[in-house]
Amino acid sequence: ENGSAVKQYTLRISNGSPSTVCSVHIKLNASIKDKWNLDEVSSDLYRTPSWMTIAPDAVADQAGYIAYGESVPTVSSVHNC
């Protein structure tokens, strides 16, 4: 917005725990133009969809977004199955 460059981001979420992860809540810390495979929880807080479980030692990279300008996402919470 306001002349900011539009950038595309792919979220790469690694599970280093011994448990399967069913949901990850993420703050994108940006103004969002579009998103995929992310459910909006509240303003700037999103979660991975229920079908995107992450097995131990696995990586999920099916979610992403397009933001106005720079974005450094942070994990808010992780929910095991």
Long-range contacts (C-beta under 8 A, 24 or more apart in sequence): 1-31, 1-68, 2-68, 4-31, 4-68, 4-69, 5-68, 5-69, 6-33, 6-66, 6-67, 6-68, 7-66, 7-67, 7-69, 7-70, 7-71, 8-64, 8-65, 8-66, 9-64, 9-65, 9-66, 9-67, 9-71, 9-73, 10-61, 10-63, 10-64, 11-38, 11-60, 11-61, 11-63, 11-64, 11-65, 11-73, 12-59, 12-60, 12-61, 13-48, 13-54, 13-59, 13-60, 13-61, 13-63, 14-54, 14-58, 14-59, 15-54, 15-55, 15-56, 15-57, 15-58, 15-59, 15-60, 16-56, 16-57, 17-56, 17-78, 17-80, 18-56, 19-56, 19-80, 19-81, 20-53, 20-54, 20-55, 20-56, 20-80, 20-81, 21-53, 21-54, 21-78, 21-79, 21-80, 21-81, 22-50, 22-53, 22-79, 22-80, 22-81, 23-47, 23-48, 23-50, 23-78, 23-79, 24-48, 24-54, 24-75, 24-77, 24-78, 24-79, 25-75, 25-76, 25-77, 25-78, 25-79, 26-73, 26-74, 26-75, 26-76, 27-73, 27-74, 27-76, 28-65, 28-67, 28-71, 28-73, 29-71, 29-72, 29-73, 29-74, 30-65, 30-67, 30-68, 30-69, 30-70, 30-71, 31-67, 31-68, 31-69, 32-65, 32-66, 32-67, 32-68, 33-65, 33-66, 33-67, 33-68, 34-65, 34-66, 35-63, 35-64, 35-65, 35-66, 36-62, 36-63, 36-64, 36-65, 37-62, 37-63, 37-64, 38-63, 38-64, 38-65, 45-76, 53-81
